[in-house]
Each structure stands twice: as structure tokens, then as C-alpha cells.
Amino acid sequence: MIRIKAGVPSRRRPRTSSRPSRLVQTLGLPTVWGAVAVSYKFGCPLAEQTGLGARIVTSAVFFAVGTGLILHVRRTLLRELRQIRKVAGAAQSVLLRPLPPRLAGLNIAAAQLSADRGATIGGDLYEAVATEHGVRVVMGDVRGHGLSAIGTVAAVLGSFREAAHDEPELGRVLGRLDRALARHLRERARAEHPSSGRDPDTPVAEEFVTLLLLEIAGDGELRAINCGHPWPYLLSGARVEPLSRADPLPPLGPFPLPTDLAATPCGHLLADESLVLYTDGAEDARDARGRFFSLPEALTEAVRSHLVSPQAILRTVFTALLQHTAGRPTDDIALLVLRNERAHQRAPLGARGEDISGSAARALPAPTHPQPTTHR
């Protein structure tokens, strides 16, 4: 409770609302213009004449009034649009805040391409944080679009930013994210109950999130948990290959997680190697003839052109994507590129002294390449 001493005037100034002034600005000028037009029509003798000159003057008066009204409405709409974009940009900076260009010796770049023209927030999510357990990265894709997808993105990212620092095991981080998603969906189900009178954007029963958790230790060791998400691509020299071909877990949401959540070892990210994490909108993008976009070919072209920095890789891939889709992608696309620029370290050796770094250290249990996950 705030107490104010008797006899001492408060320094708090009364709040003044700008809504009345805005209302006056919005309605005042059109009202004045309308009054001028009506007064001229019924009060000016010239408007009653039928001659050519009188008609020209009358037409000019009404043309000026109409033009003024159109310009005023246009200026009002542009002002409101700028305000909406400012709010959307602020919301995006909170949800998908810009990643630092360098993080614990890793060079990082990330970007998002929305399927809706002018939109700044979609259903894709990503984050990278440096913790005492290593650099931890999340890349995910929420089913659907709109406000419901944004709420799910906020719930998952908020939980990850806390759990990444608190939990020593990657499996426990995923458990925290799964519980946060379940709480969010329960709250949405209550808010979208028929008694609330709200029409659900995406039914809660159909909501799910594909997710990839990645951990990069100080020596470059890679560990990952994949829940229905495409595996990243590894760029090593002139090679472009999947980080792993192991079968992923089901997406978060529809099915319970296994009791034993063990991260998958994925070898080491050596110096000058890069990882490209992406959402399935990149490989599901089609051209006018229905052909899918080949992300490995775009990455191979970037490597062949020696465009190895994360920023250059993003520019190359997004340019190729926009050319392939004629500038009209049908799904949100997010890419995150990490490049190891730490000092060169000695490659880890196996039990018999062989080199198990790079691609040789990555277990490939499945004989076939995994198909892209299409869920929209």
C-alpha cells in the first residue's frame, strides 16, 4: 500500500488520454469537408445555376472535397499501419530475439522468411544460448499460423531459455519443454471452450510442435534430440551431408515422451565446419511446376563458391529459395547456421587410434535418407 502524508501534495500528475484528440483528428476534418460541400450545394447561388461555368465550379468543389477526404483516410490508414508494424516488430524482437553474431567461439546467423507478405512472426522458432553445459540450440516448427501459433512459440521458447541453463541433461530440457507445451495447450483449451464464445484458430487437439535440441560441448562434441524435425546439414569442406539419419521421436504434443530420454551422439563439430538447421518449409518449397526446392544443392553451391560464413550461406539459400518460388513461398522458412571458428583442436581418436572425427564419428543406423516432415 502506498501512503501519502497529509498536507503534502502528490507529485503524480494526472494521466491525460490522447484518445479524444485522436478522435477529433479522425472525424473533425471529414466533418468540416462534408459541411463545406453541403453548405455550398444548398447555400451558394452558384450551385443552383445550370450553366456550363457553374457546373465546372461545382464539380471542382466536390472534386476537391473528395480528394481531401481520400488523402485524409489514406494518411490515417498509413499511420495505423506503421503503428501495427512497430508493435509486430517489438513482439518479434521479444519472441525471436536477434542472436549474437558470436557465441562461445561459434559464428552464428539466423533468419526467417514468412509466407504471409508483410508478416514478421510465424510458427517457426529458434534460439541459441551459451551455458555451463555447452552451447544449446533449439529449432522448432509449430503447426498452424496466427495468434495460436505465436502463443505456442512463446511458451516453448520461454521454457527453453530457462531449462537450458538449469538442466544438466538434454533429455531433461526436452521434458521441461514438453510440460510447458502441455500447460499452454490446457490453458488454450479452457479459453477456447464453447462457453467462451471464441472460435479457435487451430484446434488444441491438432496442435503439435516439431523440435530439434542440439548441444555443442567445448571440444565440439555434438549431442541431439530430434522430435519429428528435419536433421541439420553438416558442411565439412566441400561435403554437404545430414548430421544423422537416425529415426526421430514423435513431435511434441500428441504423444507422451519416452521415459528414457537419451541424447543421440552425433560426432564432433570440428574447426571450420558448419551446421545448417532449418524448418521443413525450406525443403517443401515448390516452384510453378510443382518441383521441390533442393536445399543440399543450394548449400553445395554455397560451399563451392567458398561462401562459408553463416551470413553468406543465409544470403545464398534465401536468394535461391525466392528464385525457386518466384518470391511467393507457401510456408514459413527459418534457417540457423553455426560455424565452428574455435582454435583447431586435435581430432578425437578411437580405441585403436583411428580418427573418429567429422563424418566418421557420426552414426548412421538407418540405410535410407529421411523424408522431409510435412505437417501443414
C-alpha positions in Angstrom: 0.0 0.0 0.0 1.3 3.5 -0.9 0.7 6.1 1.7 0.8 9.9 1.2 1.4 12.2 4.1 -1.3 14.6 5.0 -0.8 18.2 3.8 1.9 17.1 1.2 0.6 17.4 -2.3 1.3 14.4 -4.5 3.7 14.9 -7.3 1.9 12.4 -9.5 0.4 14.2 -12.4 -3.0 13.2 -13.7 -2.8 11.0 -16.8 -4.3 12.5 -19.9 -5.6 10.3 -22.6 -4.9 11.1 -26.3 -8.0 9.2 -27.5 -10.3 12.2 -27.6 -7.7 14.2 -29.6 -7.2 11.3 -32.0 -11.0 11.1 -32.4 -11.2 14.8 -33.1 -8.4 14.5 -35.7 -10.0 11.5 -37.3 -13.6 12.8 -37.5 -13.1 16.5 -37.4 -11.6 17.1 -40.8 -14.1 14.9 -42.8 -16.9 16.6 -40.9 -15.7 20.0 -41.9 -15.2 18.9 -45.5 -18.7 17.4 -45.6 -20.2 20.6 -44.1 -18.4 22.7 -46.7 -19.8 20.6 -49.5 -23.4 20.6 -48.1 -23.2 24.4 -47.5 -22.0 25.0 -51.0 -24.7 22.8 -52.5 -27.7 24.3 -50.7 -26.5 27.7 -49.7 -24.5 29.0 -52.6 -26.5 30.5 -55.5 -23.8 29.4 -58.0 -24.6 25.7 -57.3 -28.3 26.3 -58.4 -27.3 27.6 -61.8 -27.3 25.2 -64.8 -24.8 26.9 -66.9 -21.5 25.3 -68.0 -19.4 27.6 -65.9 -21.4 27.0 -62.8 -21.3 23.2 -63.4 -17.5 23.3 -63.8 -17.1 25.2 -60.5 -19.5 22.9 -58.7 -17.6 19.8 -60.0 -14.3 21.4 -59.0 -15.6 22.0 -55.4 -16.8 18.4 -55.0 -13.6 17.0 -56.6 -11.5 19.0 -54.1 -13.7 17.8 -51.2 -13.5 14.1 -52.3 -9.7 14.3 -52.9 -9.2 15.8 -49.4 -11.3 13.0 -47.8 -9.3 10.3 -49.7 -6.0 11.8 -48.7 -7.1 12.1 -45.1 -8.3 8.5 -44.9 -5.1 7.3 -46.6 -2.9 9.2 -44.2 -4.9 7.8 -41.2 -4.5 4.2 -42.5 -0.8 4.6 -43.1 -0.3 5.9 -39.6 -2.2 2.9 -38.2 -0.2 0.5 -40.4 3.1 2.0 -39.1 1.9 1.5 -35.6 0.9 -2.1 -36.2 4.2 -2.9 -37.8 6.0 -1.3 -34.9 4.1 -3.4 -32.4 4.7 -6.5 -34.5 8.4 -5.8 -34.7 8.6 -5.3 -30.9 6.8 -8.7 -30.4 9.2 -10.4 -32.8 12.2 -9.0 -31.0 10.9 -10.5 -27.8 10.0 -13.9 -29.2 12.7 -14.4 -31.8 15.3 -12.0 -30.4 18.4 -11.4 -32.6 21.1 -14.0 -31.9 24.6 -12.8 -31.1 27.0 -13.0 -34.1 29.5 -15.0 -31.9 28.7 -17.4 -29.1 31.4 -19.3 -27.3 33.6 -19.5 -30.3 30.8 -20.2 -32.8 29.8 -17.8 -35.5 26.0 -17.7 -35.8 23.5 -16.3 -38.2 19.7 -16.9 -38.3 16.8 -15.5 -40.4 13.1 -16.2 -41.0 11.1 -15.9 -44.2 7.3 -15.6 -43.7 4.8 -17.0 -46.1 2.5 -14.1 -45.4 3.6 -10.9 -47.1 4.3 -8.2 -44.5 4.2 -10.6 -41.6 7.0 -10.7 -39.1 6.0 -13.5 -36.9 5.2 -17.1 -37.8 5.2 -20.5 -36.4 8.9 -21.1 -36.6 11.2 -20.8 -33.5 14.9 -20.9 -32.8 17.3 -19.9 -30.1 20.9 -20.4 -29.1 22.3 -19.9 -25.6 25.8 -20.5 -24.0 25.5 -22.4 -20.8 27.9 -24.2 -18.5 26.9 -27.4 -20.2 27.8 -26.1 -23.7 26.1 -24.1 -26.4 22.5 -25.3 -26.6 20.3 -24.7 -29.6 16.6 -25.2 -30.3 14.9 -25.2 -33.7 11.2 -25.9 -34.0 8.1 -25.6 -36.1 4.6 -25.0 -34.6 1.7 -26.3 -36.6 -0.5 -23.6 -38.0 -0.3 -19.8 -38.1 -1.9 -16.9 -36.4 -2.2 -15.9 -32.7 -2.4 -19.5 -31.5 0.9 -20.4 -33.1 2.6 -17.3 -31.7 1.4 -18.2 -28.2 2.8 -21.7 -28.6 6.1 -20.3 -29.8 6.3 -18.0 -26.7 5.5 -20.9 -24.4 8.2 -23.2 -25.9 10.9 -20.6 -26.2 10.3 -19.2 -22.7 10.7 -22.7 -21.2 13.8 -23.4 -23.2 15.6 -20.2 -22.1 15.2 -21.3 -18.5 15.7 -25.0 -18.8 18.8 -24.7 -21.0 20.7 -23.2 -18.0 19.1 -25.2 -15.3 19.1 -28.8 -16.6 22.4 -30.7 -16.9 20.9 -33.3 -19.3 19.4 -32.5 -22.7 16.6 -35.0 -22.1 15.5 -33.1 -19.0 15.5 -29.9 -21.1 13.1 -31.6 -23.5 10.9 -32.8 -20.6 10.6 -29.2 -19.4 9.6 -28.1 -22.9 7.0 -30.8 -23.1 5.4 -29.9 -19.8 5.4 -26.2 -20.8 3.6 -27.0 -24.0 1.1 -29.2 -22.2 0.3 -26.4 -19.8 -0.1 -23.9 -22.6 -2.5 -26.2 -24.5 -4.6 -26.8 -21.4 -4.9 -23.1 -20.9 -5.9 -22.7 -24.6 -8.5 -25.4 -24.3 -10.1 -23.6 -21.4 -10.0 -20.3 -23.2 -11.5 -21.8 -26.4 -14.2 -23.7 -24.7 -17.6 -23.2 -26.5 -18.9 -21.3 -23.4 -16.3 -18.6 -24.1 -17.8 -17.8 -27.5 -14.4 -17.7 -29.2 -13.7 -19.6 -32.4 -10.4 -21.5 -32.1 -7.7 -20.6 -34.8 -6.2 -24.1 -34.6 -8.0 -26.9 -32.5 -5.9 -27.8 -29.5 -6.3 -31.5 -30.2 -4.5 -31.0 -33.5 -1.6 -28.9 -32.1 1.9 -30.2 -32.2 5.5 -28.9 -32.4 8.4 -30.5 -34.2 11.6 -29.8 -32.3 15.3 -30.3 -32.5 17.6 -29.8 -29.4 21.3 -29.6 -30.1 24.2 -29.4 -27.6 27.7 -28.4 -28.7 30.3 -29.0 -26.0 33.5 -27.1 -25.6 35.5 -29.7 -27.5 32.9 -29.7 -30.4 31.1 -32.9 -29.3 27.6 -32.9 -30.7 24.5 -34.4 -28.9 21.0 -34.0 -30.2 17.4 -35.0 -29.5 15.0 -34.9 -32.5 11.2 -34.8 -32.2 9.9 -35.1 -35.7 12.1 -32.3 -37.1 14.5 -32.5 -40.1 18.1 -33.2 -39.2 20.6 -30.4 -39.8 23.0 -30.5 -42.7 26.8 -30.6 -41.9 29.1 -28.6 -44.1 32.6 -30.0 -44.0 34.9 -28.8 -46.7 33.1 -29.5 -50.0 30.8 -32.1 -48.4 27.1 -31.5 -47.5 25.6 -34.4 -45.6 22.9 -34.9 -43.0 24.2 -34.7 -39.4 22.4 -38.0 -38.7 19.9 -40.4 -40.3 18.5 -41.8 -37.1 14.7 -42.0 -36.8 13.4 -39.1 -34.8 11.0 -39.2 -31.9 7.3 -38.1 -32.5 6.6 -34.4 -32.3 5.7 -32.8 -29.0 2.0 -32.6 -28.2 0.1 -35.7 -29.5 2.1 -38.4 -27.8 3.8 -38.8 -24.4 7.6 -38.7 -24.3 9.5 -41.9 -23.6 10.6 -42.4 -20.0 14.3 -42.7 -21.0 15.2 -39.6 -23.0 18.8 -40.2 -24.1 20.5 -37.7 -26.4 21.9 -39.1 -29.7 25.7 -38.6 -30.1 26.5 -37.0 -33.5 30.3 -36.9 -33.5 32.1 -33.6 -33.3 31.8 -30.2 -35.0 35.4 -29.5 -36.0 37.0 -26.2 -36.7 35.8 -24.6 -40.0 32.8 -26.9 -40.1 29.2 -25.6 -40.2 25.8 -26.8 -39.2 22.6 -25.6 -41.0 19.4 -26.0 -39.0 16.2 -25.4 -40.9 12.4 -25.9 -40.8 10.7 -28.1 -43.3 9.3 -25.1 -45.3 12.8 -24.9 -46.9 12.6 -28.4 -48.5 8.9 -28.3 -49.1 9.0 -25.1 -51.2 7.8 -25.7 -54.7 8.2 -23.8 -58.0 5.5 -23.2 -60.6 5.9 -26.7 -62.0 5.5 -28.3 -58.5 9.2 -29.3 -58.1 10.6 -29.2 -54.5 13.5 -27.0 -53.6 16.8 -28.8 -53.2 18.4 -27.4 -50.0 21.5 -29.7 -50.4 22.2 -28.3 -53.9 21.9 -24.7 -52.6 24.3 -25.5 -49.8 26.7 -27.3 -52.2 26.7 -24.2 -54.4 27.5 -22.0 -51.3 30.4 -24.3 -50.4 31.6 -24.5 -54.0 31.6 -20.7 -54.1 33.6 -20.6 -50.9 30.7 -18.7 -49.2 31.4 -20.4 -45.9 30.4 -17.6 -43.4 27.0 -18.1 -41.9 25.8 -14.8 -43.2 26.8 -15.7 -46.8 25.2 -19.1 -46.5 21.9 -17.5 -45.5 22.1 -15.0 -48.4 22.8 -17.8 -50.9 20.0 -20.1 -49.6 17.3 -17.4 -49.3 18.2 -16.0 -52.8 17.8 -19.4 -54.3 14.5 -20.0 -52.4 13.0 -16.8 -53.6 14.0 -17.5 -57.2 12.6 -21.0 -56.9 9.2 -19.9 -55.5 9.1 -16.7 -57.6 9.1 -14.7 -54.4 6.0 -16.3 -53.0 6.8 -19.1 -50.6 3.8 -21.1 -49.3 5.2 -21.8 -45.8 7.3 -20.1 -43.2 11.0 -20.8 -43.5 13.6 -20.4 -40.8 17.4 -21.1 -41.1 20.1 -21.1 -38.4 23.7 -21.5 -39.3 26.5 -22.3 -36.8 30.2 -22.3 -37.8 33.0 -23.5 -35.5 35.6 -20.9 -35.5 37.4 -22.1 -32.4 41.1 -22.8 -32.4 41.9 -26.0 -34.3 41.9 -28.9 -31.9 43.3 -32.4 -32.1 40.8 -34.9 -33.5 39.5 -37.4 -31.1 40.8 -41.0 -31.5 39.0 -44.2 -31.2 40.1 -47.3 -29.2 42.5 -48.4 -31.9 43.8 -44.9 -32.6 41.8 -44.2 -35.7 40.3 -40.8 -36.4 36.6 -40.7 -35.5 36.1 -37.0 -36.1 33.9 -35.4 -38.8 31.7 -37.7 -40.7 33.3 -40.9 -39.5 32.2 -40.1 -36.0 28.5 -39.8 -36.9 26.5 -43.0 -36.5 24.2 -43.7 -39.5 22.0 -46.5 -38.4 19.2 -46.0 -41.0 20.1 -47.1 -44.5 17.8 -44.6 -46.2 17.6 -40.8 -46.2 14.8 -39.5 -44.0 11.9 -37.8 -45.9 11.0 -34.2 -45.0 8.3 -33.9 -42.4 5.2 -32.2 -43.9 2.6 -31.2 -41.4 0.8 -28.2 -42.7 
